[in-house]
Amino acid sequence: IELDVSFQSGNMISLILSSKDKQLIESFTVGQKLNELHFYSPIAIFKSSGVVSAKTKISSGPKQGDYCLDIEIKSL
C-alpha cells in the first residue's frame, strides 16, 4: 500500500485515509506496530518501523468523513 504523508513533525507523520477505503481503515488500530515501512522523499529513501498513535475521523472541512492516521516512526 502506498500512502501520501499529509503532515510530518519530528518522528510523527499523519496520513489521510479516504472513507471509501473502509477495509484499510479498519485494518489499523491504535498501538499497532507496523514493521518494514518504506519512506520515499526527494532527498531520502529509508526503511523503518512505526506504531499507530491515533486514528481520528475528520469531522469537518473538505476531508469530512475521511480518517487521519498518526504514526510514530521508530528505528529498526
C-alpha positions as CSV (number, residue, x, y, z in Angstrom):
1,I,0.0,0.0,0.0
2,E,1.4,3.4,-0.9
3,L,0.1,6.4,1.1
4,D,0.9,10.1,1.0
5,V,2.1,11.9,4.1
6,S,-0.1,14.9,4.8
7,F,1.9,16.3,7.7
8,Q,5.2,15.5,9.4
9,S,6.8,16.8,12.6
10,G,9.9,15.1,14.0
11,N,9.2,11.4,14.1
12,M,5.4,11.7,13.8
13,I,3.7,11.5,10.4
14,S,0.0,12.0,9.6
15,L,-1.8,10.2,6.7
16,I,-5.2,10.8,5.3
17,L,-7.2,7.7,4.5
18,S,-10.3,8.0,2.3
19,S,-13.6,7.0,3.8
20,K,-14.0,4.8,0.7
21,D,-11.2,2.5,1.9
22,K,-13.2,1.0,4.8
23,Q,-11.2,-2.2,4.9
24,L,-7.9,-0.3,5.0
25,I,-9.2,2.0,7.8
26,E,-10.4,-1.0,9.9
27,S,-7.0,-2.7,9.5
28,F,-5.3,-0.1,11.6
29,T,-5.6,0.1,15.4
30,V,-4.1,2.4,17.9
31,G,-1.0,0.8,19.4
32,Q,-0.5,-1.5,16.4
33,K,3.2,-2.0,15.4
34,L,3.9,-1.6,11.7
35,N,7.1,-3.3,10.5
36,E,9.2,-2.6,7.4
37,L,7.7,0.7,6.4
38,H,9.4,2.2,3.4
39,F,9.7,6.0,3.1
40,Y,10.4,8.0,-0.1
41,S,11.1,11.7,-0.4
42,P,13.0,13.9,-2.9
43,I,16.1,13.7,-0.7
44,A,16.0,10.3,1.0
45,I,14.8,6.7,0.9
46,F,14.8,4.6,4.1
47,K,13.1,1.8,5.9
48,S,11.8,1.9,9.5
49,S,9.1,0.6,11.7
50,G,6.3,2.6,13.5
51,V,3.4,2.5,15.9
52,V,-0.1,3.8,15.2
53,S,-0.6,6.5,17.8
54,A,-4.0,7.8,16.7
55,K,-6.8,7.2,14.2
56,T,-9.3,10.0,14.0
57,K,-12.4,10.6,11.9
58,I,-12.3,14.0,10.3
59,S,-15.5,15.8,11.3
60,S,-15.4,19.0,9.2
61,G,-13.9,20.6,6.1
62,P,-13.2,19.2,2.6
63,K,-12.0,15.8,4.1
64,Q,-15.0,15.3,6.3
65,G,-15.7,11.6,6.8
66,D,-12.1,10.6,5.9
67,Y,-9.7,9.5,8.6
68,C,-6.4,10.9,9.9
69,L,-3.8,8.2,10.9
70,D,-0.9,9.3,13.0
71,I,2.2,7.1,13.1
72,E,5.2,7.4,15.3
73,I,8.3,6.4,13.4
74,K,10.7,4.1,15.3
75,S,14.1,2.9,14.2
76,L,14.6,-0.7,13.2
